[in-house]
Amino acid sequence: MSVAELVGRSAELARLDAVLAALGEPGVPAVVDIAGEPGIGKSRLLAEVCARARRAGLTVLRGRATQYEQQVPFQAFTDALADAAPDTGPPADAGAPGGAVPDAGAVLNGVLHPSGGGPGAVAATAARFGLHRAIGARLGRLGEAGLVLALDDLHWADPASRELVDHLVRHPARGRVLLLLARRARQTPTSLTAALARGADSGAVLHLALEPLPEQESVRALAGDLPEEDAHRLYAASEGNPLYLLSLVHAYRAGAPLRTITAQEEATDAIGVPGGLAALLLEELTALTGPQRRIVEAVAALGDHATTAMLGATAEVAAHEVEEHTGALTGRDLLRPGPGGRWTLRHPLVRALVYENTSPRRRAEVHRIAARELARTGAPVTERAHHVERSLTGWDPQAAAVLSEAAARFLPTAPAIAAHLLDVVLTRMPDTPGHARRRGELLLARARALGVGGNLRESRDLLHTLIEWAGKDHPDLRTEAIAQCAVMERHLGHCPEATALLRRELSRLPGPPPGQAVSLRLALGMSALLTGSYPQVRAEVAEALDVARRDDDATGEAAALALSALGEAYEGEIAAAERFADAARGLTDALTDPGLTDLCESLVWLAWAEVLLERYADAERHITRGLDIARRAGQLHVLPHLLTSRAFVHLNTCRLPSALEAAEEAESIARAAGSSDLLAFTLAIKTVVLLLARPFGDGGALATGEEAVAAASGSRGWWSALAWCMLGHAAFVDGDPHRAQEAITTAGGGPDLPLLQPSIRPGQLDTLVSAALAAGEPDRAARWVAQATREAGRLGLRGQRAAALRAQAALAEHRGDTARAVRLLESAAEEYARCGQTLWEAYSLLRAAPLTRRAGQGPRAAAMWHRAHRLAVDGGARLLVDLAELIRPEPSAEGPRVPAELAELTVREREVAGLVAHGLSNQDIAARLHLSRRTVETHLSSVYRKLSVPSRSALAGFMARAGRGSP
């Protein structure tokens, strides 16, 4: 079958042509998933689509996953991106999007073969999830002109490539970008199958399952010159598989008896192809000379390293003879030249059959020579590791050192491969006393790699084994394993087990060294926080603080202070929380980044404490620093907590696009981590961000909230409660007040919300009040208003006080007291503005505007609306923008007596602004209006904010233009 012809597949091509024609348009899939059995024509269909895309002027990049390189991270993508030129179609002008291809390839190359600095260097340049975003962004830039990224044989993709595909399915690259995949359905790993199925359900993925080809089309194209009965028998034997049919026809034409080649063989060989097809393909090798056979075997083993020079070394053939033999093998269509001077076998099935039928000793020798040659030429351990692993036949200390170093370098970006390499070393390491210490260290490293890669249970089980093995002989390893195991238990939703494990270790005599004792007590405090039992461990956290201070451990002291701040804020003890937060901030800011690396989680605790205390500027500063440190150090378990706090800060301060970006990155990491509780937490934050970022009526927030609750199923604690609360908010906006009440009271453990943290309770009560009124339950709403008012007063936090004011306003409006409702909503907006919660200021103003207009204050209502609308538009809050459009004020025929911008000011604020414009000082204004100077300054700050002016002179100019410059 020539490259130009394609047998059948007209229906599939029609659907694919439609995708190419509308690429990048709303509703058009960004991923095509072609699935089928070996030899069914997946690669041929993929090649045809790529050819059509090139003819349409699109850039085409093609890569292939390979069976024997499944422990080489990102192999499928590097294959596509490293040698872009042959598939990019017409030459692009300088500066055209095609120039970004080498950049994307360089990013992946830096991950695969980092230079210097150890694993931290890898994390600094391309941390695992930052890499996903970077590749997506680069593909998006290519997509400005149209791009098809085709990945063949994806069932053989390495774990890192599969994870990147999952990311691109959930977060398609922007622009006209198509991810075209081909795979064997039955050999595809479950995680990739699930990711593609989720994408198909959401409409992001078009799934095409290739069926056997019809007989008439197959025979006409492949066996048209054969006797009809013989062609029929050959087709029946092939069962519509074009590769099998082609091999049968080739054997028939070569003189093989029809009865022999059409004999049905039910068995399928080890690589997943029918035994008959395997026999036909292997038959071609019988005519090869010895050197030719060794070259073919070397190509099968070497993969991407099958260059002419490497073939000479591994096949033990002189350089000039290699060229002669490769020429002969090319003529037989066994070998084909590839990009970069590499040789490949004509089909992956041929490679698999050759490799599996090469003697194990010969295979190991080829890999051993390849590893030696790569080391001689200075290749990094990450490039040599694949061949070193496959060359092992027993214990080899030098090989173990290479694999261990490669695992350390792969950990931040490809943890599953790191865990695999460490397992290879541990499996072959002698179980003798001389290797005991090193075995323990490698077990701990492997457990960490498993945990980072999302295999939480396997990591926990391995750590349990290590804890028992270490016993009294290796107390430092045991304590490290317990601290790591507590994190795994926590992520698995087993906080009681984590607590028991930590308490047991702390009770041992002699106890752990001071530094480890601090870490264990802090881990105990964090476990308690997640289960709402912080008061039970308050003493242990205080002890950690004392130990750190006695040991002159500034990092431990800062961490203990930060955790104390978060714990007290969680419990609503605001004065104590503020004292701890002040101390933690001062000490943390004085520490260097390397000094904070070992306890990077302290920045999570401090940032969340500052979020709860409504100190958003400080929180954002510590979040940014924490993210920088965590990414450099490869501490991926810290990232989702920092990212959710960033999302929450940006939500409250009305920066919805960046809030959603942070929430989605946190979600990606949580999914990869394999922790249901952590996923519930990140989805809960994403729910409320989606609620405000998406248009009115969009169902994304509700669906995400439902997934968050499902992920938290059976769990109790902070993360689960947050998931239920956010589902309640989404349900209320979706028009279901009864479900909203049910969700939030479920989170809180009853109508009074006793299980919710006091520091956020008034905000949840505000939503309950609105839901109760919408459901026709005013008495219940009144009880919740009273509770919100009482609790907000005790907290003294402006944002929570504003939530209580909003709840009071809702009840006042229900009772017909419009004037009181307006006053309360104005006060709420003012409180939100003072604590920096711009989003909720805008929402309160939108609530107040129609009531103000109803009270006969049209200009004032218009001013409220204009400010709220501007804040919502500037912050990307689509929900508020849509709500604003529903209540947009109609232009007044008479026109307002004061400009809308000034109508937003109170009477007193207009007086102060006018006197400033007239040149009076604050002291003079205070004397003129019989006010204190501090009151004048407060009014003036409010005027600056409402009019968006930075100074007295700017205010004077504004007032002059508005015609209000007189006293």
Secondary structure, DSSP 8 states (H G I E B T S, - for coil): --TT---S-HHHHHHHHHHHHTTTSTTS-SEEEEE--TTSSHHHHHHHHHHHHHHTT-EEEEEE--GGGTTSTTHHHHHHHHT-GGGS-S---TTSGGGHHHHHHHHHHHHHS--SSHHHHHHHHH-HHHHHHHHHHHHHHHTTS-EEEEEE-GGG--HHHHHHHHHHHHS--SSSEEEEEEE-GGGS-HHHHHHHHHHHHHTSEEEEE-----HHHHHHHHSTTS-HHHHHHHHHHHTT-HHHHHHHHHHHHTT--HHHHT-----B-TTSSBHHHHHHHHHGGGG--HHHHHHHHHHHHHGGG-BHHHHHHHHT--HHHHHHHHHHHHHTTSEEE-GGGBEEESSHHHHHHHHHTS-HHHHHHHHHHHHHHHHHTT--HHHHHHHHHHH-SS--HHHHHHHHHHHHHHTTT-HHHHHHHHHHHHHHS--SGGGHHHHHHHHHHHHHHHHHTT-HHHHHHHHHHHHHHHTTT-HHHHHHHHHHHHHHHHHTT-HHHHHHHHHHHHTSSS---HHHHHHHHHHHHHHHHHTT-GGGGHHHHHHHHHHHHHTT-HHHHHHHHHHHHHHHHHTT-HHHHHHHHHHHHHHHHHS-HHHHHTTTHHHHHHHHHHHHTT-HHHHHHHHHHHHHHHHHHT-GGGHHHHHHHHHHHHHHTT-HHHHHHHHHHHHHHHHHHT-HHHHHHHHHHHHHHHHHHS-TT--HHHHHHHHHHHHTTT--SHHHHHHHHHHHHHHHHTT-HHHHHHHHHHHHTSTT-TTS-GGGHHHHHHHHHHHHHHTT-HHHHHHHHHHHHHHHHHH--HHHHHHHHHHHHHHHHHTT-HHHHHHHHHHHHHHHHHHT-HHHHHHHHHHHHHHHHHTT-HHHHHHHHHHHHHHHHHHT-HHHHHHHHHT-----SS--SS-HHHHTS-HHHHHHHHHHHTT--HHHHHHHHT--HHHHHHHHHHHHHHHT--SHHHHHHHHHHTT----
